[in-house]
Amino acid sequence: MKRLKGDNYNIHNEILGRITFRKHIVGKSKYIYACKGFPNITAGYLATITESSLAQISSPIVCNVEEFSYLNEGDVVTINSDNGISVLYEKKSNHNSIMLTELCNHRCIMCPQPPISKENERTEFNLKLISLFDKKTKSIAITGGEPTLIGDKLFTVIRHIKKELPNTSISILSNGVKFADRDYAKKLELCSHFDLQVDIPLFSDIDSEHNRIVGAKTFFKTIEGLYNLALFNQNIGIRIVIHKQTYKRLPQLAEFIYRNFPFVCHVAFMQMETTGLAAKNIEELWIDPYDYNSELKDAVFKLARYGMNVSIFNAQLCVLPVELRQYAKQSISDWKDIFLDECNDCSSKLVCAGFFSSSKEIHSNHIKKTT
Amino acid sequence: MENKTYTILPFRFERFNEDEYLITNEVGEFLFVKTNEFNCFVNNELDTQSDVFLDLKSKQIVTDTEIEPVIKMLATKYRTKKSILRDFTSLHMIVPTLRCNSSCIYCQVSRKDLNDHQVDMNKKTARNTVKIIFQSPSPYIKIEFQGGDPSTFFEMVQYIIEEAEWKNLFEKKVLEFVICTNITLLTPTMVKYLKKHKCVISTSLDGPKDLHNKNRPLQNTEFTFDIFEENLEMIRGLMGKDSVSALMTTSVYSLGRFKEIIDEYVRLGFHDIFLRSLNPYGFAKRDENKIAYPLDDFLKNYKEGLDYIIEINRKGTYFVEGYAALLLKRILTPFATGFVDLQSPSGVGISCAMYDYNGNVYVSDEARMMARVNNHYFKMGNVNENSYQDMFNGELLHKVIESSCTECLPACAECVYQPFCGADPVRNYSEQGSIVGYRPTNETCRKNKFIMNYLLVLIKKNDPEINSIFWSWITKRTVIEN
C-alpha cells in the first residue's frame, strides 16, 4: 500500500473516499477533492488534499502532499488523524488488493507482512471500499493475513464484489488450510463467481519441510484443501517462494504438483520479497537468485512439458537464463516496483518485473543491462 | 527392539541394471535407486534426511511422519488412475458385414468374399445393436465400424449412423463414429456423407508400395497401393488433412524394413504410427508357419523403429509411435488411458464390446476373431435374444473381469511393471487355454515388459531432448525446447 506524506488537519474520524480532480461532480459526498494549487472550493466533499500549504479552512484537509502526481482520478484513499494519505486502490493498476485481515494461522519465515495478533473487524470497511472501486476494474486480489480467518464473511465480501463489480475477476491468496473443511470449500463454490482463483502457497513436497517454513503443522490440511477446492471445481493456483530453504527440491516439487494436483491451473515460482520477516531472517533465507537458476529451470521446464501453465514472478530478466525469460511475469505491485541505476539503459526495462522496493540493498549480484 | 524410524508403504521392485533397482508403487510412481540405498531402505537404515529418502517419501513409498493422510493421497491418485472404470463401456465395435475386397495375408477376422451376402447384418439386428449400445451408462459412446470392410455394405453403415443419431437426440451423449476401412472403395459421395456425420476414418498402411501390396493385396488388381494413395488424397481433400489415421501390422515381410515403413508414413503426411505385431487370430493363426515370426524378431525391430522415430523428432518433425505414447502416458502421468489392452481389470466388455453381423456380442474384437474359428467362449449373448443386463451384467463378464486384475494375477501381482500394464484374458485364453494365463511363457507379457523396460531406460537417461519429445507425444503438442 502506497503512503503519501502530508499534513492532516480537521480530521477526527477516518475518511474513505474516491479521488477526483473535478471541481464539480455529482455525489460529492463520496469524493475527496484533489487540488494541486490552493483549493477554492471544499464544500460538499469528504475532504480536500492539496500540494499547497495550509490556508484557513475548517473542513478536513491534507496539505503539503508529497508525490501529489501519484494520484489519479478514481483512486481510493483513506485519511485519518495521522499525517498522510493511504492509497488503497489505484485505478490504473492491475494489482489492486483488499486486505481482509492481518491475522494469520501461519508464521512463514519469509513473511513480508508479519501478522498481528489482535485487530478490529475490517469487513464493514472493506465492503465500503469495494463499492468505491471503478466498475471497470479487471481484477482484485483478496489477501491477508489469511483471508479465510474471517470465516463466512469471506463469502460476504465475494458476493459484494460480484454485485458491485460484476466483471471483475478475483484472486484469493490463502494458505488453503481452512478449505480442508469441505463445507467451507462448498460455500466458495456456492458463491458461483465467474472468474475466481484461489492461490495457495506450497513450499515443499515434504511435509516436515513445508511445516517448518510455514511455522505450523498444516501440510496435509493444505493438501486436503487443494483436493476439496478441486472437488468443487474451483480454479486453483500454486505459489512457491524460492529461498535458501526451498530451492533445492524445486524439480521434485514440480513433479509432486503434477502427480498429485494435475488439476491446478497455474503454478508460480516467486522470487522472495526481502522485507518483513524475510529481512529479519535474511541469513537463513538469502540465496542469490542467479544461483538457483538450474533448479528453477528444471522445475519450470518440467511443468511446461507436462502442459501446465507456469510462471516466474518477481524475477529480473537479466538474472534469468534466456530460455526462462518467456515465463517471467511483471508481478510486482506498482507502488513498490522499482529499478536500479544499472537498469537505466536496459532495453528490457519495459517488460521486466523490476525489483521490490525493499530489494534496493539486497538483490542479485548479476544485474546487468540486457541488449 | 529394532529402532524403526520410518514406515514403508506398498511398493514393487526389480533389479534394473547392475547397480540399480527400479521401484514402483500402486499408483504408478517410480524411482531408480542404487543397490546399497535399496538395501538400506528395506532394512530401515536409510537416513531420513538423505535425498533418496526424501524422493521415496515424495512419491508416497515411505513415510516418517503421518501415515493416514499419505494413504489418502494415494487413494486419490488411485481413483484418478482407475477413472476409466467410472463410465463403463464406451467403445462399441460393429461388424456391418464380413465381406471384404482385400485379401490380406494375415486377415485376423477371416473375411468373406464380396458376393457372400450371408455375412451382412440385417436391419433388425442393427436396430437392436444400437438399442443395446445406448443402454451403456457411459456418457461417451464411440461406434466403430469394423469388418470385413464396412465400405462394402455402406448402406448398413449409414443406417446404423442415422439410427444412433436419432437415438442420441433423446440420450444426449457424446457420440462419435469411426470407420475402419482400406479406403479403396470409398467414393467422394461416401466421403462427404462421413464428413457430414463426423465419422473419422481409420485405415491400414503396411509400408512402401511393394510391402503394402504383398501384405494387403486387393482381390483382382495389382494396383492396391496406387488406389490407396489416390483415395487418401481424395479423402484429405474433402475431409481435411488429419481426417485419416492409419495402423500398420507387421508380417514376416515387414521385418528389417521398419525404417522404410516409417519413412512411408512420414512421406504420406501421417503424424503417427502404431508399430503392431501380428495378432495370432484368424488366418494369421491358420497360416502361422508362413507369415508369423518369433516375438524377439519383432521386439528387435520395434526398438530400432522407436529409435528411428525419436531421431525423426530430434530433427524437428513431430511424429508419434502410438504404443510408446500410450505406455509413456501410463508411466509418466497421473492419468488413466483408454486403451483396452492395457487395463486392470481388463477393458474387455467393460470398456469395449463387439457386435457381430449376426447380432452376437463379444467382449472384444479379438473375442470375435476367436469365434470365427468356432470358439465362442467370450460371447456375452446376442442382441436379438438377450437383454443388456443378461450380457453386461452376466456371469461370463463377471468371471472374466474378476480374473483380469493384474493387482492379483499370478506373477503380475509382484511385477514392477504392474501399474503400467494390463491384462488380456482373451489372448491368454486363446494362446494358453485359461483367462488367467501363465506368465513365464506368455508372449504379451514378454512384449510389454520389453517395451516398458526400454522406455524406462530412455526416461532414465534424462536427456532433455528425449524428455521433450516424449512429453510432446503425451500432450499432443509441439516440443517444448529447453
Chai-1 contact restraints between the chains, C-beta under 6 A:
chainA,res_idxA,chainB,res_idxB,connection_type,confidence,min_distance_angstrom,max_distance_angstrom,comment,restraint_id
A,D205,B,S58,contact,1.0,0.0,6.0,A-B,restraint_1
A,I206,B,L54,contact,1.0,0.0,6.0,A-B,restraint_2
A,D207,B,T65,contact,1.0,0.0,6.0,A-B,restraint_3
A,F220,B,P69,contact,1.0,0.0,6.0,A-B,restraint_4
A,Q252,B,S58,contact,1.0,0.0,6.0,A-B,restraint_5
A,F256,B,S58,contact,1.0,0.0,6.0,A-B,restraint_6
A,R259,B,P334,contact,1.0,0.0,6.0,A-B,restraint_7
A,P262,B,P334,contact,1.0,0.0,6.0,A-B,restraint_8
A,F301,B,N482,contact,1.0,0.0,6.0,A-B,restraint_9
A,A304,B,I480,contact,1.0,0.0,6.0,A-B,restraint_10
A,R305,B,W471,contact,1.0,0.0,6.0,A-B,restraint_11
A,R305,B,I480,contact,1.0,0.0,6.0,A-B,restraint_12
A,G307,B,T475,contact,1.0,0.0,6.0,A-B,restraint_13
A,E323,B,N482,contact,1.0,0.0,6.0,A-B,restraint_14
